[in-house]
Structure formats: structure tokens, C-alpha cells
Amino acid sequence: MTALVVLIFVLIWMIIIHLISYVIVKYLVPKGRRLISYFALLIFFTVGSFADELIDQQQIKEMCNPENLLIYNPENVQGKTVIFREVPNERISSPVDANIVSFHYVEINSGELLVEYKKINIKGGWLSKLIGFDHAAPITYRGKCGPIKPKSYLKQKYAVKFIYK
């Protein structure tokens, strides 16, 4: 079912690109160069439509590097008791729209930051915004990343005790 929806979306998008290219060529290009100009515009709009998504995908791979998502020093966290400290969410609008939720855990007595992990939610590129999916995930890649069960991992590997208040 999803493949059918995507196929219909791509077909409608190709028809729109065809009409835009046709209108531009018909009214702005001299008669001798219309065919070449039409195909050039068609290729430009087709490739340009998804280039944004592909470029964003590469930038997101760098943001979602596992080393950037769970930050701790193994020597400092071993056997410690930590408590959650609230920090404000961070919004990034360039190069992609992303909301970064940070979780800070500090040592209960000293207040020293021992564990930080991030969850990143990415919104789609300009194509998604153009068709009205302002808050939707990207079309060509997964729109979320973060460590998988970071608290369980730290409890098992380093005997970190989490206190909830």
C-alpha cells in the first residue's frame, strides 16, 4: 500500500514537473531551442527535487554518529549514582530542520555531568515542506536517531544507578 502511495506521489510530481517545464519553454524560450530546453528543465527539476533529500541524508549520517549520541567517560561513571537534570531542547534549522533532545545525568552529590545522550528528530527537506508535510519525516531516509536503551546499557556495563525524582 505504501509503495502504491509513493508511486502515485511520484507520478503526480512528474506531471507537475512536466507542466512547469512546458510552460517555461513555451513562453520564455525561442522556437529553435524549445526541445533541448524542455529536456534540460525536466532533468533539472527532477534531479533537484530529490537532491535536497540526498544531501540532507549525508549530513544526518554525520549528526547521528553513535559517538555523538551517547557521551560518557567509562572511568567516571563506574558504580556512580546519577540523577536527571533537565536541559532545554535545541533546534537546528540549517542545513536541515532538526530537534535535538538532550538528557543529562549528573552525579547525585557533586552535580558533575557524567552521562549525556541525545535523541534527534529530523524534519523533511524543502520538497516535503513544498507539498505541505512541514512536520513529517524525510521522504528518503529515517527521520530519527538516538542510542538504543542507553540507561539499560550503562546499568549493565558500568553498574550506574539512576535515581528518579
C-alpha positions as CSV (number, residue, x, y, z in Angstrom):
1,M,0.0,0.0,0.0
2,T,2.8,2.4,0.9
3,A,4.6,1.6,-2.4
4,L,1.3,2.5,-4.3
5,V,1.1,5.8,-2.5
6,V,4.7,6.6,-3.2
7,L,4.2,5.7,-6.9
8,I,1.1,7.9,-7.2
9,F,3.0,10.8,-5.5
10,V,6.0,10.4,-7.9
11,L,3.6,10.2,-10.9
12,I,1.8,13.4,-9.8
13,W,5.2,15.1,-9.1
14,M,6.5,14.2,-12.6
15,I,3.3,15.6,-14.2
16,I,3.7,18.8,-12.3
17,I,7.4,19.0,-13.4
18,H,6.4,18.3,-17.0
19,L,3.8,21.1,-16.9
20,I,6.2,23.6,-15.3
21,S,8.9,22.8,-17.8
22,Y,6.4,23.0,-20.7
23,V,5.0,26.4,-19.6
24,I,8.5,27.9,-19.1
25,V,9.7,26.7,-22.5
26,K,6.6,27.7,-24.3
27,Y,6.6,31.3,-23.1
28,L,10.3,32.1,-22.5
29,V,12.4,30.1,-24.9
30,P,12.8,30.8,-28.7
31,K,11.3,28.2,-31.0
32,G,14.6,26.7,-32.2
33,R,15.7,25.7,-28.7
34,R,12.5,24.5,-27.1
35,L,13.1,20.8,-27.2
36,I,16.6,20.9,-25.7
37,S,15.4,23.5,-23.1
38,Y,12.4,21.4,-22.2
39,F,14.5,18.3,-21.5
40,A,17.1,20.3,-19.7
41,L,14.5,21.8,-17.4
42,L,12.8,18.4,-16.9
43,I,16.1,16.9,-15.8
44,F,16.9,19.9,-13.6
45,F,13.6,19.8,-11.8
46,T,13.6,16.0,-11.4
47,V,17.1,15.8,-10.0
48,G,16.8,19.0,-8.0
49,S,13.6,17.7,-6.3
50,F,15.4,14.8,-4.6
51,A,18.9,16.3,-4.4
52,D,17.9,18.1,-1.2
53,E,16.8,14.9,0.4
54,L,20.0,13.1,-0.6
55,I,22.3,15.9,0.6
56,D,20.4,16.0,3.9
57,Q,20.8,12.3,4.3
58,Q,24.6,12.6,4.2
59,Q,24.5,15.4,6.8
60,I,22.2,13.4,9.1
61,K,24.6,10.4,9.0
62,E,27.2,12.7,10.4
63,M,24.9,14.0,13.1
64,C,23.7,10.5,14.0
65,N,27.1,9.1,14.6
66,P,26.8,6.8,17.7
67,E,29.8,8.5,19.3
68,N,27.9,11.8,19.3
69,L,24.7,10.4,20.7
70,L,25.9,8.8,24.0
71,I,28.6,10.7,25.7
72,Y,30.2,9.4,28.9
73,N,33.6,8.6,30.4
74,P,33.8,4.9,31.5
75,E,36.2,5.7,34.3
76,N,33.9,8.4,35.8
77,V,30.6,6.5,35.6
78,Q,31.6,3.2,37.1
79,G,29.3,2.4,40.0
80,K,28.0,6.0,40.4
81,T,24.5,7.2,41.3
82,V,23.1,9.8,38.9
83,I,20.0,11.9,38.7
84,F,18.4,13.5,35.7
85,R,19.0,17.2,35.1
86,E,16.7,19.0,32.7
87,V,18.2,20.9,29.8
88,P,16.3,22.8,27.1
89,N,15.8,21.3,23.7
90,E,17.9,22.5,20.8
91,R,16.5,23.4,17.4
92,I,18.7,23.4,14.3
93,S,17.4,24.9,11.1
94,S,20.5,24.7,9.0
95,P,21.3,22.6,7.0
96,V,18.3,20.6,8.0
97,D,15.4,21.2,10.4
98,A,16.1,19.1,13.5
99,N,15.0,19.0,17.1
100,I,17.7,17.7,19.5
101,V,16.5,16.4,22.9
102,S,19.4,16.1,25.3
103,F,19.3,14.0,28.5
104,H,21.9,15.0,31.2
105,Y,22.6,12.8,34.2
106,V,24.7,14.3,36.9
107,E,26.3,12.7,40.0
108,I,23.9,13.0,42.8
109,N,26.3,14.5,45.4
110,S,28.7,16.7,43.3
111,G,26.4,17.7,40.4
112,E,29.1,16.7,37.9
113,L,27.8,15.8,34.4
114,L,28.6,12.1,33.9
115,V,26.2,11.0,31.2
116,E,24.7,12.8,28.2
117,Y,22.7,11.3,25.5
118,K,20.8,12.8,22.6
119,K,17.7,11.9,20.5
120,I,17.5,13.7,17.2
121,N,14.2,14.2,15.3
122,I,14.7,15.4,11.7
123,K,12.1,17.0,9.5
124,G,12.0,16.7,5.7
125,G,13.7,18.9,3.2
126,W,12.3,21.6,1.0
127,L,10.3,19.1,-1.1
128,S,8.4,17.9,2.0
129,K,7.7,21.5,3.0
130,L,6.6,22.4,-0.5
131,I,3.9,19.8,-0.6
132,G,2.7,20.6,2.9
133,F,4.4,17.9,5.0
134,D,6.0,20.5,7.3
135,H,6.2,18.3,10.4
136,A,6.7,15.0,8.5
137,A,9.8,12.8,8.5
138,P,12.0,13.0,5.4
139,I,11.0,11.0,2.3
140,T,14.1,9.1,1.5
141,Y,15.6,8.3,5.0
142,R,14.7,7.6,8.6
143,G,13.9,10.8,10.4
144,K,15.0,9.8,14.0
145,C,18.2,8.7,15.7
146,G,19.4,8.1,19.1
147,P,21.0,5.5,21.3
148,I,19.1,2.3,21.9
149,K,18.3,1.9,25.6
150,P,21.2,3.9,27.0
151,K,20.2,3.6,30.6
152,S,20.0,-0.2,30.4
153,Y,23.4,-0.3,28.7
154,L,25.0,1.8,31.4
155,K,23.3,-0.1,34.2
156,Q,24.6,-3.5,32.9
157,K,28.1,-2.5,31.8
158,Y,29.1,0.1,34.4
159,A,26.6,-0.5,37.3
160,V,25.3,3.0,37.1
161,K,22.3,3.6,39.4
162,F,19.7,6.0,38.1
163,I,17.5,7.9,40.6
164,Y,14.2,9.3,39.5
165,K,12.6,12.2,41.3
